[in-house]
Structures are given as C-alpha cells and as structure tokens.
C-alpha cells in the first residue's frame, strides 16, 4: 500500500525542500502560523454605520470609536463588542478603494448593501486623507517584534479570556520587504499593507491620493494611520501604550456579504 505524503506540515506547505528539513530535524523557514479563533460579530449591527470592504466579507466602521484608548485597550474594547481592529493589509487598500470611489471608479456599499452616493464617498475620502472633520486617527493591527531575520509581524490579534483575565494572542509572520526608510511612499503595497521596497516617492511632498508618509517599522512598536492638514500617513513606530484624545479605531466586523463591484 502506497504511503501518501502530507501536503502541509505544521501549517507550512510541504515541498521537497521542506520535507528534507523536516527529516533532518530542522524547522521550515516560515514561522508557524497558529489558527485564530473567529470573532462572532453581533447580529444587531447597524449596517448604515459600516462600509463593505470590496472583495471581502468584512465591514469597517465609517468613523473611529474608543478614542483615547491605547492599542491594547482598543483591542479589548472591540472584542467586548464582537469587533476587531483592521490590519494595514485591510485598511490601506480600503483607503485606496475610498479614493477610487470618490473619483467614480468603483462603487462602495454600506452594511445594508445600500450604494454610497458620490457625495458620501467624496466626504469620506477627504476625511481619510486630509484634516476634514479633524481627520482620521486609527490604531492598526500590527506589532513588529524582533526575530533572527530582523523583525516579524504579529497580526490577527484575538483576545483570550481565561478566568476573567484578558490577553492578546496573534499570528506571527515574516515581515515582507518594504520601504526601508521614513518618508513619502507611493501606494504600491506588499501583501501586508506596507509600501513595497523601492516605492519611495521621488518627490518628497504630500500628493493626496498618490502617496502617504511612511514611518518604517521599529522593534516592539505598533501601527496606526492618520490624516491631518499636512498629509496622510502610516506610522509603524508607535508604542502600544501611547494614546491621544483624537486617536481611536475603526472597528471591523466579519460575516458581511461580499461587496458588489
């Protein structure tokens, strides 16, 4: 009877190189990715306060909540509501979708599957990219931790509640190549939502809809996105314990119908 080799080992796709390492007692190079517990979104969600993220089953809030919470507190507060924090890989492409919708290139829908008007998307775009309505200030689900390769990315955080004590658990990945210095970067993203290596803007001035200011990841720091009178930016250099009166989080919910395009 022939033995069928597994297609995956410890969450890693098995090929000849991986199998050789396993047989030699070596670990595959890709960090082990543990499964995450899905969040059960509340059934009484007001769909009008959310927007469907194109190409996903996720809703994202129109505005931030839980302002003046630090990064950890924001996770706990969202968990209590059946919501979760958006990662850079969700939020920055959403930012681009809102730009495109404001230009009439794509159609966005709210959580009730009602099309957003052009005026709505234009207002939302100004909110995400300028100081309009005081600008947006949101935590993002990304923690950058030291590794033998430099830095890893921890994301997809979930709250584990054991005996009344909460703690954050997450998946850990190799950090993909990205712009390796602070400055304006084009909206050419890797799969983790960070500007790709080589996408530094030739013109180091803010161009609304064409670039963002990027602070490259620092060890033991987390990500946030904000917009003000001078620029929109992705900051990967914030301490988890920092807070601000205007800094909140765009809560997300799973299980929404896929947005129409």
N, C-alpha and C positions, 0 to 999 in steps of 0.2 A: 504494500500500500504506500503510495507516494505521500510524502510529508509536504503540506502546503506552508510556505513561508509566510509570516505575517506581513501585512502591508505597512503597519505602523508599529513602532516600539516606543513606549513611554511618551506617546504624543508626537513622536518625530517620524516622518515618512521614511520607510526603510528602502535604501538602495544598497548597491554593493559596498560603497564606502562606509555607510552607517553600519551595515551588518558586520563588516570587518572590524570596526571599532568595538562593537558590542562583544564579538567573540574574543577580542583581545582584552576585554575588561575595561575599555575606555568609554567615556561618555560622549554622545554625539555633541557637536559644537553648538547647536541651537539649544538655548535654555529650555528646560522642561516647562510646558505651559499647562497649568492645572485648570480643569474645568471650573467655570464660575457658576454660582447659583443664580438662576434667572430671577429678575425682580418682577413681582406680580403688581402690575400697575393698577391704580384704583379705578373702579368701574364708574364712579361718579365724576370723572374728569370733565371739566368744562372745555369742550373742544374748541370753542371760539378763542380761548386764551393760548392756544397752541398752534404750531405750524408743522405740517408734514415735511420731513426731510426727504427730498427727492431720492428715489431709488432705495429707500429703506422702509422699515415698519416702525419708525421712531417718530415721536412728536417732540418738538422743542418749544419751550415757553417763549412767548413774544417778548417778555421782559424778565429781568432778574428778580429773584426773591432772596430772602435771608441775607440782606445786606449787613455789613459789619460783622460777618462770621468769618473766622479763619478757614483755611482749606479743609482741615479735618472736621470742624464743626459743620461746614456746609455739606459734607458727605453724610454725616449723621442726621442732619435736619431733612435732607432729601429722602434718605432711607425711611424715616418715620412717615413720609407721605407716599411711599411707593414709587419714588422717582430716583433718578441717578444723574450724576454730573457728566456733561459732554466731554469727550476727549478731544484733543486737537484734530484727530483724524475725522471726527464728526463735525466739529464746529467750524473749522476753517473752510472746508468745502461748502458748508451751509452758507457761510459768509459770501462765498463766490456765487452760489445759487441766488442769493438775495440780490446781489449786484446785477446778475443776468436778468432776473425777473423785473427789476426796476427799469431795465432797458428794453423790456418787451420780448426778450429772447426765450424765456421759459415761463411757465405758469406755476404759481405756488398755490397750495390749498391749506385751509386751516384744519383743525382736528375734526370738524364736522363735514369735511370734504367740500366745503364752500370755497370757490375760487377767490383769491385775494384780488382786489382791484389794483390797477396800476398805481393809483394814488397811495394805497396801503403799502405797496412794495417800495415805492419811492421814499415814503416816510421811514419805513423800516431800514432801508439802505442808508439813509442819512444818519439814522440812529446808530448803526453798526460801524460807520466809517468816519464820523465827524463828532463834534460836540453837540449835535442836535439832541434836544431833550436831555442835556447833561452827558450824553454819550453813554456807551455801554461799558460795563466793568464786570467781568465774569471770571471766576475760577474755572480751570480746565483740569480734566482727569489725567494728569501726567506727573509722575515723580521720577526724578533722574537719580539713580543710585550707582555708586562706584562698582566696577567689575574689573576683572583681569584685562578686559579689552578696552577699558576706559570708563564708559558709562553704559548702563542698561536703562530701559524704560519700564517702569511699573505703571500699569493702567488697568482699566476694567475693575476698579475697586468696588468691593461689596462690603457690607457691614455684617460682621459676625457678632451675634448677641448671645453670649453664654453666661447664664446666671445673672443677668442684668448688667453685665459688663460688655461694652461695645468695643470692637476692634476692627480695623480695616484689613482686609485680605485682598490680594490682587494677583494679576498675571504679570509675568516678567518676560521681557523680550530684549534681544539685542537692539541697541539703538542704531537706526539706519543712518547712512551718510547724509549730512545736511550742511548748510552754510556754516562754516567754522569760525565766524566772527560776528560781532554785533554790527548792525547796520541795516539799511533798507534792502529788502529782498523781493524778487518777483514772486508772483503767485504760482510758482511751479513747485508742486508739493510731492514729497515722498508718501508712502502709504501710511505713515504715522502722523501726517498732517503738518510736517515741518518743511520749510523751504529746502529744496534739493541742493546738494553740493553744486556749486557753480552758478547758482541763481541769484547771486548778489546783484543788485541794481547798479547799472553803470552810472546813472545819475542818482546821487545820494540825497535826493529830495523827495518828499512825500508826493505821490501821484495817486490820488483817490481812485481805487478800483484796479490799480496796476501793481501796487506794491504795498508792503507793510513793513514796519520796523521790527526787526527780529533780534532778540537777545538770546544768544545760543545757550544751550543747557549748561547748568552748573551742578556740581555734585550736591545731592541731598536737597535740591530745590524743586519747586513745582511750577506749573504753567498757569498763566492767566492771559486773557485777551482784553484789551481795552481800546477805546476810541476817544479822542479829545480834539481840541481845536487845532492841534498841530499834526496829528497823524493817527492811524490805527496801528496797533502793534501786538505781537505775540511775544510774551515775556516768559522765558524759561529759567528765570533766575530769582524767583521769589521764595522766601522761607514759608513753610506750611503754617507757621504761627502768626504771620502778619495779617493785618486786617485794615479795613478802611470804611468810612461811613457810606461811600457810594459803591463799594465792592460787594457784589453778590454772586449769584449763579443762575444760569439758565437751566432750570430743571427739565429733565427729559423723561419720557415715558415710552415703554415698549409695547408692542402689540397693536399699533395703529395700522390701518390699511395703507398699502403702498400708494404713494402719491402719483397722480396722473401726470403725464408729460405731454 
